[in-house]
Amino acid sequence: MDNVTPTGGRHERSKAQRDQSRGKKALRFLSRFTVFVVAGLMFAMSATLRPSEGSRYDSDLLTLVSRKESSVSSLRDQNDELRGEIDDLVESVPGRPNIPAVDRGRADLKGPGIVVTLNDAPVPEPFPDGVTADDLVIHQQDIEAVFNALWQGGAEVVGVQGHQVQANSTVSCVGNVINIDGNLYSPPYEIAAIGPANDLRAALFSDPQIEIIQGYVARYGLGFKVSDDSEIMVQAAVQKPEFSFAKVKGD
């Protein structure tokens, strides 16, 4: 049998197969690389478009609360107007002159007492190390501490910015303003108390929570001023309903 000299056919086919394999691998690598690049761009765009916490979020929250407050105020005015119309209609009923008018619960409460003014501290420049913005503002717990101390001192009426607050009033922080029973107030906060001035002062300055506030007054410059007032005027709050609770039988 004659010897057969190998030709280049098998070698060429193997080379072609290797080239084809390399091409497929390169294509797969390029596809994966493209996916990673697109994913990275989408992540970067998402991070860029996402609102920074504490900026747009706080701004949107304050805008929403402000709109709701405006709506509540408008409804309150409409309610007072309708109650006035009811009073007029009741008084005009023929033959029934002694029917009492509907109590609107919006009378002014007057009397002597004290006024406590709370205010945020001025922002120092440069900002000291170890000091945060929270150290320089009046918080919900500060206002509640003043309310409680005044009631403890025998206050007959307590009001903020001329509006009465009650033991079941709701107080919360919304950004840099205070929400009390749906009304928004900005500093300085004027908290008035009708009652014996000496007793109110004594209760105020002996309260442990007020002592803590006084420490911030001395350290950071928070505003805290107490003054006597012989004729405080506070608009009475609409009477809130009294709540009753279920009791276990036998108690």
Secondary structure by P-SEA (a helix, b strand, c coil): cccccccaaaaaaaaaaaaaaaaaaaaaaaaaaaaaaaaaaaaaaaaaacccccaaaaaaaaaaaaaaaaaaaaaaaaaaaaaaaaaaaaaacccccccccccccbbbbbbbbbbbbbbbcccccccccccccccccccaaaaaaaaaaaaaacccccccccccccccbbbbbcccccccccccccccbbbbbbccaaaaaaaaaacaaaaaaaaaaaccccbbbbbbbcbbbbccccccbbbbbbbcccc
